[in-house]
């Protein structure tokens, strides 16, 4: 487990971790703590390099924190080699809606989009990333990642770069 967060004696409002299988420990090439919301790990699997970026984004309504989060995330993305296979995963606290952006966002998201969701849509389009959750049909019981106060939403995302897009098949799951 590679973890980054606030000190143990402080009330935690953020923190992020990446769990790697114990038998893959030797595949870890490097890891970096960007902030208490962003962590990066490089692994080599089957002679392919992967950069896994774990995130825990600020909640809706924290505009200044959101701007800082995306600034740090973009700086991190800019440093990753273009030949890397990139996976961003975690709690993005975003509702991206279901209006498609070709090769970036599919139609199988939820109906609602919020301010933070618009920021994620822009970030992914700018970086040519694909929000994989939105391209595959699922039963609602498997789709939603948060249920609170009578509403459901999809806030956890798996996002990949161009190099991995071709590895995602076009089947639709139920």
N, C-alpha and C positions, 0 to 999 in steps of 0.2 A: 504494500500500500504506500503510495506516494501522496503525501498530504501537505496542504498549505492552508493556514488559517490564522485566526487571532490567537494571542497567548492563552494558555490554559486557564489563567486566573481572570480572564476578561469575558464578559457576556458576549456570546458568539452571535453575530448577525450575518456572518459570511464564513466561508471556508470551502475548500474544494479538494477532491481526492481522485486519484486514478488507481484502480485495483488491477494488478497484473497477476496472471496465474503464477503460482509458485514455480512450476516447471518452466516458465518463460523468463524467469528472473535473469538468466544469463543473456537473454536477447535484448535487454535494456542497454542502449548505447549512451543515453544521456537523459537528464531531466532538469527542468528549470522552473522555479517558482516565479511567476510574473507578478502576481499580487495575491491577496487573500481570496480572489475571485477567479484567477486564471492560473492554470498549471499546464506544463508542456512536458511530454515524454516522447523520446525517440526510441523506437525498437526496430529490429531487423528480423523479418520473418520471411522464409522462403526466398532469400536473397533480394528482398524488397524492403526499402526503408519506409517506415510509417512514422508520422508525427501525430501524436494524439494530444489534443488540447481539451482539457477538462475545464468546464466553466460553471459558475454559479452567478448569474446576472442579477443586478438590482431589481427590486420589485417595481411595478408600475407606479408612477407618481414621483419617483426620485430622479428627476431629469438631470441634475448635475452629476449624480453618481452614474447614471446611464451614459452620459457623454464621456466621462472618465473611463468607464468600462470599455466602451467601443474604441476610444483612443488607444488604450493599452492593448486591446485585442488586435487592432489594425497594426500597431507596431510589431506585435508578435508575429502576425501573418506575413508582414513585409520581410522578416528575417528568415523565414522558412525557405529552404531551397525549392526552386520551381519543380524539380524532379521528384520531390517527396510525394508520397501518398498521404493526404491530410484528412484526419477525422476530428471534427469538433463535436463534443458530446457533453450533455449536462442539462441543468435547469436554466433555461434561457429566460424564464418568467415572461414569455412573449406569447401573444395570440396573433398569429399571422394571417388568419382568414383563409379563404379557399379560392381567391382570385389568382389564377395561374400566372407565372412568369416562366416562359419556356426555358427548359433545362435548369430551372432554379426552384420553382415552387409549383407543386401539382394541385389538383382539385380536391384532394381527399382530406383536407384540413377541416377545421371547424368553421362555422359561419362568421364568428366574431373576429375583428381585428382591433387591437389597441395601439396606442402611441408607441409602446416598446416594440410591438410587432412590426410596425412600419419601419422602425430603425433596423430591425433584424433583416427584413426584406431588402432594404437598401444595402446593408452590409454584404449580404449573400450575393446579390446581383452584381455589386461592384467587384467582388472577389471571385466571381464565377463559381459559386458554391451551390450545391444542391441540398435542399432540406428533404432528406429521404422520407421522413414520416408522411409527407404530404403527397407522395406518389403512389401509395399503396392503400387499397381499400381494406378496412378492418371493421369488425363489429364494434359498436360503440363501447362495449365493455372492455375491449382491448385497446381502444384508441385513446381514451382520455386518461391523463396522468395526474389530474388534480380534481378533487371534488370538495367544495366548501360552500356553505351557506346556500345549498340548493342549486348550485351551478357546477358545471363541469368544464374543464378546459384542457388543452394540450400545451403544456409548457416545457416539457423535456423534448429535446430535439437531437437527432443524429444528422450531422451535416458533413458532406464530403466534397472533395475538390474534383476537378476535371479528370485527373488521372484515375480516380476510382469510379467515376460515373459509368464508364463503359463496363465495369464489373457488376453493376446492379442490373439484375434482369428486369424485364418488363412485365413479369407475371403480377397479377393482382390477387392478394390474399383475402380470405374472408374470416 
